[in-house]
Amino acid sequence: MSWRAHGMRAWLLQRLSALYMLLFAISFLLYIAPNLPITYEYWSDLFTRPSIAVATLVFFAALLYHAWIGIRDIIVDYIHDTTLRFTLWVLVTLFLIGLGIWVALIVLSVVAV
């Protein structure tokens, strides 16, 4: 298959984003497991570290991109009306961008404290 094929690129990027999310989740759980039960102070201190904040932002970017690829493919495959397809595509895209901004504001507000 050619790299010019959009389906192959989307498939690969979705698999890579899933791999990052899996590795992040496992490493994050292993990182916090020795400190159970987690207090607010520990949680707040954890996210003031720039490395944790950046890794978390990359996780959510991968999550939102992964969701966008999946939902986009479902819309393209199953919605045949062009106007409805475009409208749903735009609404989903704006919704996911809004979620990304919301997550970034939350994570960055903790780092700034």
MOQUI-V278035 format. One record per residue. N is the residue number from 1. RES is the residue in one small letter. PHI is phi in degrees with one decimal (999 if undefined). OMEGA is omega as a letter, one per 40 degrees, with the letter a starting at -180 (NA if undefined). Layout:
BEGIN
n=N res=RES phi=PHI omega=OMEGA
n=N res=RES phi=PHI omega=OMEGA
END
This chain:
BEGIN
n=1 res=m phi=999 omega=a
n=2 res=s phi=-88.7 omega=i
n=3 res=w phi=-70.5 omega=i
n=4 res=r phi=-75.4 omega=i
n=5 res=a phi=-71.8 omega=a
n=6 res=h phi=-66.4 omega=i
n=7 res=g phi=-64.1 omega=i
n=8 res=m phi=-67.7 omega=i
n=9 res=r phi=-64.2 omega=i
n=10 res=a phi=-63.7 omega=i
n=11 res=w phi=-60.6 omega=a
n=12 res=l phi=-65.9 omega=a
n=13 res=l phi=-65.5 omega=i
n=14 res=q phi=-68.0 omega=i
n=15 res=r phi=-67.4 omega=i
n=16 res=l phi=-66.2 omega=i
n=17 res=s phi=-65.6 omega=i
n=18 res=a phi=-64.4 omega=i
n=19 res=l phi=-64.5 omega=i
n=20 res=y phi=-62.2 omega=a
n=21 res=m phi=-61.9 omega=i
n=22 res=l phi=-64.9 omega=a
n=23 res=l phi=-64.1 omega=i
n=24 res=f phi=-63.4 omega=a
n=25 res=a phi=-62.2 omega=i
n=26 res=i phi=-64.3 omega=a
n=27 res=s phi=-66.8 omega=i
n=28 res=f phi=-66.1 omega=i
n=29 res=l phi=-64.9 omega=i
n=30 res=l phi=-66.0 omega=a
n=31 res=y phi=-71.6 omega=a
n=32 res=i phi=-92.2 omega=a
n=33 res=a phi=-57.5 omega=a
n=34 res=p phi=-67.0 omega=a
n=35 res=n phi=-103.5 omega=i
n=36 res=l phi=-73.7 omega=e
n=37 res=p phi=-73.6 omega=a
n=38 res=i phi=-86.7 omega=i
n=39 res=t phi=-95.1 omega=i
n=40 res=y phi=-63.1 omega=a
n=41 res=e phi=-62.8 omega=i
n=42 res=y phi=-63.9 omega=a
n=43 res=w phi=-62.1 omega=i
n=44 res=s phi=-65.8 omega=i
n=45 res=d phi=-65.3 omega=i
n=46 res=l phi=-61.1 omega=a
n=47 res=f phi=-86.2 omega=i
n=48 res=t phi=-81.8 omega=i
n=49 res=r phi=-78.6 omega=a
n=50 res=p phi=-60.2 omega=a
n=51 res=s phi=-65.1 omega=i
n=52 res=i phi=-68.0 omega=a
n=53 res=a phi=-63.8 omega=a
n=54 res=v phi=-66.9 omega=i
n=55 res=a phi=-62.1 omega=i
n=56 res=t phi=-68.6 omega=i
n=57 res=l phi=-63.9 omega=i
n=58 res=v phi=-65.7 omega=i
n=59 res=f phi=-59.5 omega=a
n=60 res=f phi=-70.1 omega=i
n=61 res=a phi=-64.6 omega=i
n=62 res=a phi=-64.7 omega=i
n=63 res=l phi=-62.8 omega=a
n=64 res=l phi=-69.2 omega=i
n=65 res=y phi=-66.5 omega=i
n=66 res=h phi=-59.8 omega=i
n=67 res=a phi=-64.8 omega=a
n=68 res=w phi=-63.0 omega=i
n=69 res=i phi=-62.1 omega=a
n=70 res=g phi=-63.9 omega=a
n=71 res=i phi=-68.6 omega=i
n=72 res=r phi=-60.8 omega=i
n=73 res=d phi=-65.0 omega=i
n=74 res=i phi=-63.9 omega=i
n=75 res=i phi=-62.1 omega=a
n=76 res=v phi=-65.2 omega=a
n=77 res=d phi=-76.8 omega=a
n=78 res=y phi=-115.2 omega=i
n=79 res=i phi=-103.7 omega=a
n=80 res=h phi=-94.7 omega=i
n=81 res=d phi=-74.0 omega=a
n=82 res=t phi=-62.0 omega=a
n=83 res=t phi=-65.9 omega=i
n=84 res=l phi=-64.7 omega=i
n=85 res=r phi=-60.0 omega=a
n=86 res=f phi=-64.7 omega=a
n=87 res=t phi=-62.8 omega=i
n=88 res=l phi=-63.8 omega=i
n=89 res=w phi=-61.8 omega=i
n=90 res=v phi=-66.5 omega=a
n=91 res=l phi=-62.6 omega=i
n=92 res=v phi=-64.0 omega=i
n=93 res=t phi=-61.9 omega=i
n=94 res=l phi=-64.6 omega=i
n=95 res=f phi=-62.1 omega=a
n=96 res=l phi=-67.7 omega=i
n=97 res=i phi=-62.9 omega=i
n=98 res=g phi=-61.4 omega=i
n=99 res=l phi=-62.8 omega=i
n=100 res=g phi=-63.0 omega=i
n=101 res=i phi=-64.5 omega=i
n=102 res=w phi=-62.0 omega=i
n=103 res=v phi=-63.3 omega=i
n=104 res=a phi=-61.6 omega=i
n=105 res=l phi=-62.8 omega=i
n=106 res=i phi=-66.2 omega=a
n=107 res=v phi=-66.5 omega=a
n=108 res=l phi=-70.8 omega=i
n=109 res=s phi=-69.7 omega=i
n=110 res=v phi=-72.6 omega=i
n=111 res=v phi=-66.6 omega=a
n=112 res=a phi=-71.8 omega=a
n=113 res=v phi=-74.3 omega=NA
END
